[in-house]
Amino acid sequence: MNPLQVNDKNWRLEIFRSVKPAFRQYLGQYTHQKLSDDWHFRALAFVREEMTYVFGFNIGFFRKQKHPKLSYTHVGMNVLVRTNGTNPSLRAKYRNFFETNLEQWINMPKGIYTSFRGGVGIELPRMRDIAEFTEEKEIVDFLIESIKQLNMAIYPKIAENPDKIFSLVVRGAPLWNEPIVEIARDLALA
């Protein structure tokens, strides 16, 4: 299948289906998906009590530049860390943790993200231009490798729970009872 079918929502959904088992095996179960003119992704979000959204892992298709024929120009992952909101000193610790531990994982410059709910934060991206791929399998392989590398870069460290910053962080979905420390311990590769 030609990757330039990126404009076809069903084609993108098939990619998500192909990588979902690896995402669940190495990172955990998706919490939500988003579709807009700028992105189509599946995500695993984490929250902490009154802080609500703290950070998330996203996999999908993103518009990083204007293109005359493609709705999305890049495919890959990013880690978003919210930097505004309640408890700025703790948010700074999360930002530092992810920036430090994902320095070798990212392959593009760090960015800024904003959400329609008022969240502001950093984006740590690992993406490639869709034009670099010649077949669907290459995209799937890149995504699965990115998932595994993300696991190895952070889950062993999250399981250690430095400064206890992850103690009250849970997967952002009902029943709100899946602590990231336990997820990391169960799924860490290293």
Secondary structure as the mmCIF struct_conf table of DSSP 4:
data_model
#
loop_
_struct_conf.conf_type_id
_struct_conf.id
_struct_conf.beg_label_comp_id
_struct_conf.beg_label_asym_id
_struct_conf.beg_label_seq_id
_struct_conf.end_label_comp_id
_struct_conf.end_label_asym_id
_struct_conf.end_label_seq_id
HELX_RH_3T_P HELX_RH_3T_P1 PRO A 3 ASN A 7
HELX_RH_AL_P HELX_RH_AL_P1 LYS A 9 TYR A 26
TURN_TY1_P TURN_TY1_P1 LEU A 27 LEU A 27
STRN STRN1 HIS A 32 LEU A 35
BEND BEND1 ASP A 37 ASP A 38
STRN STRN2 TRP A 39 ARG A 48
HELX_RH_3T_P HELX_RH_3T_P2 GLU A 49 MET A 51
STRN STRN3 THR A 52 PHE A 62
BEND BEND2 GLN A 65 GLN A 65
BEND BEND3 PRO A 68 LYS A 69
BEND BEND4 SER A 71 SER A 71
STRN STRN4 HIS A 74 ARG A 82
BEND BEND5 ASN A 84 THR A 86
HELX_RH_AL_P HELX_RH_AL_P2 PRO A 88 ASN A 101
TURN_TY1_P TURN_TY1_P2 LEU A 102 TRP A 105
BEND BEND6 MET A 108 MET A 108
STRN STRN5 GLY A 111 THR A 114
TURN_TY1_P TURN_TY1_P3 PHE A 116 ARG A 117
BEND BEND7 GLY A 118 GLY A 118
STRN STRN6 VAL A 120 ASP A 129
HELX_RH_3T_P HELX_RH_3T_P3 ILE A 130 GLU A 132
BEND BEND8 THR A 134 GLU A 135
HELX_RH_AL_P HELX_RH_AL_P3 GLU A 136 GLU A 160
HELX_RH_3T_P HELX_RH_3T_P4 PRO A 162 LYS A 164
TURN_TY1_P TURN_TY1_P4 ILE A 165 LEU A 168
STRN STRN7 VAL A 170 ARG A 171
BEND BEND9 GLY A 172 ALA A 173
TURN_TY1_P TURN_TY1_P5 PRO A 174 LEU A 175
STRN STRN8 PRO A 179 PRO A 179
HELX_RH_AL_P HELX_RH_AL_P4 ILE A 180 LEU A 187
#
